[in-house]
Each structure stands twice: as structure tokens, then as C-alpha cells.
């Protein structure tokens, strides 16, 4: 590796792995040392492939590199598309010594990782995320999976990558809507664990929205550092790691209701965080001023502040009932004990939850 990157580590003992963050790393960095065998299968999609596939192949000199190109979109994060990865692996006669490489956003990363967890009972994989959301969140931590019509990410596995290569230059090709979606996850880290980072985001949000390289690199580094720390403490979400799901229970319900892909994941999480903040205020944890502060930041990032038109409290409750965090029939939510301090609880009062839905669903 060169001196043009910053490095973090996800500390998981013998399964620890590095995260490299820098500009113009894709195609210039040799990742072959993270491939134990001779075969590499790059999983990408039809949008990313024309932009970055050739450069990704150049990261694996001396290896046989094959490719599976998926259709682009959350609606394709399903069994049928997953099976096309297995088809490619088998047709190209990849063995259990192969390494899968996820080149793309969160959908590609989740699906390639899940395929790696399953193929011949588990093979290594590498993450090369190309969207802001995947760079700051889904590429780190080993959560992989696909959606089910009744719930998002309900089928999957924990499977950690060998290395994560984050090339910040890939963000310059992102549509503005995708940038905003990624910023939702960036804001999340400030809200759950780093009040100083939240204040930094308030000062630099305009620079992030306009894709200022220095601001993006700093936001990505600090987001990944937070996630790496939490994952190292609680890899399989037995306790602390659940705080990374702030806004996600509400957000996943929005995504499922709207139809996968009609709302981007980050857009749904942004609105979900506002709903979680509202409930936190009603529970007496944070102030109304804190809610207003969070709302301003969400809007400044270009994110929606209301659920889809027509979505009701009953819609939320029926969809949230199948959330993975629920235990023994109890709805578990991530709320804000204070700004910069999140907590997982099943003690939120039904009355305050109803008031939250009334606040956000009243105009739908």
C-alpha cells in the first residue's frame, strides 16, 4: 500500500481486518495478498461495472479474475439475484479457495458477502464500496443478507471481510440523492456515540453535500472508526451493536411499505431517526431543542422528514412487529438517552409511540 490513505482496523482477534481510506486507491493498490487462492470473483452491478470494474481487476495482479454483474437496485436484493452469483461461481468452476469481491454499494456488498458466507460453506470476501452509505456503514462489520417481501434483511449471515478498500474518488460519480442517503448514516454516528462529531457535521454539512474531498474523507474516517469500535466490542449484536440501528426499525418499515428501492435506505433511516428522536423527547430523554437540532441537520443533508404519503400508524406497527431486534414479542427500539448517547429499550410507552405516529403520519 502507498502513503495516500488512512488506515483503521476492526479488532476481532484472528479475524481482524484493515480498512483503507483514501483518494484514487482503486486500480492502484495491490490487494492480492488478501487472496489466499488463485481465483477471484468480482460481484458488481450494471451501473458500477462500466465505471470501476477494470480498475478493480487491476487490484489483483497474478490472479484469475471473473465477474458477475447484477441488476442495480434494492428490489433485486432477493433469492433469485443471489442465485445468479452462485451460478457464476459454479459455471466458472470456482473452488472453496476462491475469494469474492464486492464492488458497489450496500446491495452488492450485502449480497456478495452473503454468497461468500454460503458458497461451499464459506469462502473469503473483500469489500470495495463505491457509495457513501456503503463506505461508512454496510461494508464494515460483516452483516450480509437479502430482503424478504415481509421484511428487510431478514435472511443473512455474519461474515467478516478480509479487507475494506474505500476509494473516496468514487463518490464524485454519485447522484445527489445517493449522497444524501449516505449522510443519514454519517449523522447516525454522531447521534449515537460522538457528540463532537455531530457538532463537526453541523459545521461541515454543506461541504459534504457538495462532495468536498477533504470533508468526505474526514466524515468517512470518523464514521468507520465509530463502527469499528462498536463491532469489535459486540460483533454479533448481542447488546451494544444494536445502537447502530438508530432509526432503522422505523426506516425498515418505510422501505418495506414503499417497496424496496422506491425509498433509498438512507432516506428511510433519516426519517426513522427523526421519529426515534421524537419518541425519545416524549419519553423525557432529550429536549425539544435537541429534536429541532436533529431535524435541521437531516434537512440540511437533503433527506426527507416525513414517511411516505398514505403510511399509517397501523402500517408501521404491523411492519415493525417483524423487526430482528424484537425479543419475545416485545418491540425493541433504539432511542437517544441524550445527544451522543443511544440506548436499546423495550420500555417506550405505547401512548408515546402513538403520539409519535400521530406527529409523523397526521398529514398522510
C-alpha positions in Angstrom: 0.0 0.0 0.0 1.1 3.6 -0.5 1.1 6.6 1.8 -2.1 8.0 0.2 -4.5 6.5 2.7 -5.6 6.4 6.3 -5.9 3.0 8.0 -8.2 1.6 10.6 -8.6 -1.9 12.0 -11.6 -3.9 13.1 -10.2 -5.7 16.0 -11.7 -9.3 16.1 -8.7 -11.3 17.2 -7.5 -13.7 14.4 -10.3 -12.3 12.2 -9.2 -8.7 12.5 -9.0 -6.8 9.2 -7.9 -3.4 7.9 -9.9 -0.5 6.4 -8.0 1.6 3.9 -9.5 5.1 3.2 -8.0 7.4 0.5 -8.4 9.0 -2.9 -7.7 7.2 -6.1 -6.9 3.9 -4.4 -9.0 1.8 -6.8 -6.8 0.3 -9.5 -3.5 1.5 -7.9 -3.4 -0.7 -4.8 -2.4 -4.4 -4.8 -4.9 -6.4 -2.8 -3.6 -9.8 -3.9 -2.0 -10.5 -0.5 -5.6 -10.7 0.9 -6.4 -13.6 -1.6 -5.2 -17.0 -0.5 -6.0 -18.8 -3.7 -5.7 -18.2 -7.4 -9.3 -17.3 -8.1 -11.2 -14.0 -7.6 -14.9 -13.4 -8.4 -15.9 -9.7 -8.6 -19.6 -9.2 -7.9 -20.7 -5.8 -9.1 -23.8 -4.2 -10.8 -24.6 -2.8 -14.2 -24.2 0.8 -13.1 -20.8 0.4 -11.3 -19.2 -2.1 -13.8 -18.6 0.5 -16.6 -17.1 2.9 -14.1 -14.8 0.9 -11.9 -14.6 -2.8 -12.9 -11.4 -2.5 -14.9 -9.7 -0.7 -12.1 -10.9 -3.3 -9.6 -9.5 -6.1 -11.7 -6.1 -4.3 -11.6 -6.1 -4.7 -7.8 -5.5 -8.4 -8.2 -2.4 -9.0 -10.3 -1.5 -12.6 -10.9 -5.0 -13.8 -10.1 -7.7 -15.3 -12.3 -10.4 -12.7 -12.1 -14.0 -13.5 -13.2 -17.1 -11.3 -12.9 -20.8 -11.5 -12.0 -22.8 -8.3 -12.9 -26.1 -7.9 -11.2 -29.0 -5.6 -12.0 -28.9 -2.4 -10.0 -31.4 -1.7 -7.2 -32.7 -2.7 -3.8 -35.6 -4.6 -5.4 -33.1 -7.1 -6.7 -31.7 -7.9 -3.3 -33.5 -11.3 -3.3 -33.0 -15.1 -3.7 -33.2 -15.1 -7.5 -30.4 -12.5 -7.9 -28.4 -14.1 -5.1 -28.6 -17.4 -7.1 -27.1 -15.7 -10.1 -23.9 -15.2 -8.1 -23.8 -19.0 -7.3 -24.5 -19.7 -11.0 -21.4 -17.6 -12.0 -19.2 -19.3 -9.4 -20.2 -22.8 -10.4 -20.1 -22.1 -14.2 -16.6 -20.7 -13.8 -15.6 -23.6 -11.6 -14.6 -21.6 -8.6 -13.4 -23.7 -5.7 -13.5 -23.2 -1.9 -10.2 -21.4 -2.3 -11.9 -18.5 -4.3 -12.3 -15.0 -2.9 -15.4 -12.9 -3.7 -15.0 -9.2 -4.1 -18.0 -6.8 -3.6 -17.6 -3.8 -5.9 -20.5 -1.5 -5.5 -23.0 -0.1 -2.9 -24.7 -1.7 0.0 -26.9 -4.1 -2.0 -23.9 -5.5 -3.8 -21.9 -5.7 -0.6 -24.7 -7.5 1.3 -25.3 -10.0 -1.5 -21.7 -10.8 -2.3 -21.0 -11.2 1.4 -23.9 -13.5 1.9 -22.9 -15.5 -1.2 -19.4 -15.8 0.3 -20.8 -17.0 3.6 -22.8 -19.7 1.8 -20.7 -20.9 -1.1 -19.1 -24.2 -0.3 -19.9 -23.5 3.3 -18.0 -20.2 3.4 -15.2 -18.5 1.4 -13.4 -15.2 2.0 -14.5 -11.9 0.5 -13.3 -8.4 0.1 -15.3 -5.1 0.3 -14.7 -2.3 -2.2 -17.6 0.0 -1.5 -18.4 2.8 -4.1 -21.3 4.7 -2.4 -21.1 6.9 0.7 -23.6 4.7 2.6 -21.7 1.5 1.9 -18.3 3.2 2.7 -19.4 4.5 6.1 -21.7 1.6 7.2 -22.6 -1.6 5.3 -19.1 -2.5 4.1 -17.8 -2.7 7.7 -18.9 -5.2 10.3 -19.8 -8.4 8.5 -23.6 -8.1 8.2 -24.7 -9.7 5.0 -28.1 -10.8 3.6 -31.1 -10.3 1.4 -34.6 -9.0 1.8 -37.9 -10.9 2.1 -41.2 -9.5 1.0 -42.2 -9.3 4.6 -39.1 -7.6 6.0 -35.8 -6.1 5.1 -32.5 -8.1 5.7 -34.4 -10.9 7.3 -32.2 -13.6 5.7 -28.5 -13.4 6.1 -25.3 -14.2 8.0 -22.5 -12.6 9.8 -19.4 -12.9 7.6 -16.4 -10.6 8.0 -14.4 -9.4 5.0 -10.6 -9.8 4.7 -10.1 -6.1 3.9 -12.2 -3.0 3.1 -10.8 -0.6 0.4 -12.5 2.8 0.4 -11.7 5.0 -2.6 -13.3 8.4 -1.9 -12.9 9.4 -5.5 -15.7 7.0 -6.4 -18.1 9.4 -4.7 -17.7 12.0 -7.3 -19.9 10.0 -9.7 -22.7 9.6 -7.1 -26.1 11.2 -7.7 -27.0 13.8 -5.1 -29.8 11.6 -3.8 -27.3 8.8 -3.1 -25.0 11.3 -1.3 -27.8 12.4 1.0 -28.8 8.8 1.7 -25.2 8.1 2.8 -25.1 11.2 5.0 -28.0 9.7 7.1 -25.7 7.0 8.3 -22.9 9.5 8.9 -25.3 11.6 11.1 -26.3 8.5 12.9 -22.7 8.0 14.3 -22.7 11.5 15.8 -26.1 10.9 17.4 -25.4 7.5 19.0 -21.8 7.9 20.2 -19.9 11.1 19.3 -21.3 14.5 20.2 -18.2 16.2 19.0 -18.6 14.6 15.6 -22.2 15.8 15.4 -21.1 19.3 16.0 -18.5 18.9 13.3 -21.2 17.7 10.9 -23.3 20.8 11.6 -20.3 23.0 10.6 -19.4 21.0 7.5 -22.7 19.6 6.1 -22.7 22.0 3.2 -19.2 20.8 2.2 -20.3 17.2 2.5 -23.3 17.7 0.3 -21.2 19.4 -2.3 -18.7 16.5 -2.2 -15.7 18.4 -0.8 -13.0 15.7 -0.8 -11.3 16.7 2.5 -14.6 16.8 4.3 -15.8 13.5 2.9 -12.5 11.8 3.9 -12.8 13.0 7.4 -16.5 12.0 7.7 -15.8 8.6 6.3 -12.8 8.0 8.7 -14.7 9.1 11.8 -17.8 7.1 10.8 -15.7 3.9 10.2 -13.8 4.4 13.4 -17.0 4.5 15.4 -18.4 1.4 13.7 -15.1 -0.5 14.0 -15.1 0.2 17.7 -18.7 -0.9 18.3 -18.2 -4.1 16.1 -15.1 -5.0 18.0 -17.0 -4.8 21.3 -20.1 -6.7 20.0 -19.6 -8.5 16.7 -23.0 -10.3 16.6 -25.2 -7.7 18.0 -25.7 -9.2 21.4 -26.1 -5.8 23.0 -24.1 -2.6 22.3 -24.0 -3.1 18.5 -27.8 -2.7 18.3 -27.3 1.1 18.8 -26.1 1.2 15.2 -29.7 0.7 14.3 -30.9 4.1 15.4 -33.8 5.0 13.1 -33.7 1.6 11.4 -36.8 0.0 12.9 -38.9 2.9 11.7 -36.8 3.1 8.5 -37.1 -0.6 7.5 -40.8 -0.3 7.9 -40.8 2.6 5.5 -38.7 0.8 2.9 -41.0 -2.3 3.1 -44.1 -0.2 2.8 -42.9 1.9 -0.1 -41.5 -1.1 -2.0 -37.8 -1.9 -1.9 -35.9 0.7 -3.9 -38.6 3.4 -4.1 -37.1 4.9 -0.9 -33.4 4.7 -0.5 -32.2 3.0 2.7 -30.6 6.2 4.0 -33.7 8.3 3.2 -35.8 5.9 5.3 -33.2 5.9 8.1 -33.2 9.7 8.1 -36.9 9.9 8.7 -36.6 7.0 11.1 -34.1 8.9 13.2 -36.4 11.8 13.4 -39.2 9.5 14.6 -36.8 8.0 17.2 -35.8 11.5 18.3 -39.4 12.4 18.7 -40.2 9.4 20.8 -37.0 10.0 22.9 -38.3 13.5 23.6 -41.7 12.2 24.6 -40.0 9.7 26.9 -38.2 12.6 28.6 -34.7 11.6 27.4 -33.9 14.5 25.1 -35.2 18.1 24.8 -37.4 19.6 22.2 -34.4 21.7 21.2 -32.4 18.5 20.6 -35.2 17.3 18.3 -35.1 20.6 16.4 -31.3 20.4 16.1 -31.6 16.9 14.6 -34.3 17.9 12.2 -32.2 20.8 10.9 -29.3 18.5 10.2 -31.5 16.0 8.5 -33.0 18.6 6.2 -29.6 20.2 5.6 -28.4 16.8 4.3 -31.2 16.8 1.8 -33.2 14.0 3.5 -37.0 13.6 3.8 -38.6 14.4 7.2 -41.9 12.6 6.7 -42.8 8.9 5.9 -44.4 8.1 2.5 -47.8 9.7 1.8 -50.5 7.3 3.0 -48.4 5.4 5.5 -50.4 5.0 8.8 -49.6 4.0 12.3 -51.1 0.6 11.7 -48.7 0.2 8.7 -45.8 1.0 10.9 -46.8 -1.3 13.7 -47.5 -4.3 11.5 -44.2 -4.0 9.7 -42.2 -3.2 12.9 -43.5 -6.3 14.5 -41.2 -8.4 12.5 -38.0 -6.4 13.2 -35.0 -8.5 14.1 -34.3 -6.6 17.3 -37.6 -7.7 18.8 -37.4 -10.3 21.6 -40.3 -12.4 22.9 -42.9 -10.3 21.2 -41.6 -7.0 22.7 -40.8 -4.1 20.3 -37.2 -3.0 20.9 -36.2 0.4 19.7 -33.0 2.4 19.7 -33.6 5.8 21.4 -31.5 8.7 22.4 -30.7 8.9 26.1 -29.0 12.2 25.2 -27.5 13.5 22.0 -24.4 11.3 21.5 -25.7 8.5 23.7 -28.1 5.8 22.4 -29.9 3.0 24.3 -31.8 0.0 23.2 -35.1 -0.3 25.1 -38.4 -2.1 25.0 -39.9 0.2 27.6 -41.2 3.0 25.4 -44.8 3.6 26.4 -47.5 2.7 23.8 -49.0 6.1 24.4 -45.8 8.0 23.4 -45.3 5.7 20.4 -48.9 6.5 19.3 -48.1 10.2 19.7 -45.0 9.8 17.6 -47.0 8.2 14.8 -49.6 10.9 15.1 -46.9 13.5 14.7 -45.5 12.0 11.5 -48.5 10.3 9.9 -51.0 13.1 10.5 -50.7 14.6 7.1 -50.6 11.3 5.2 
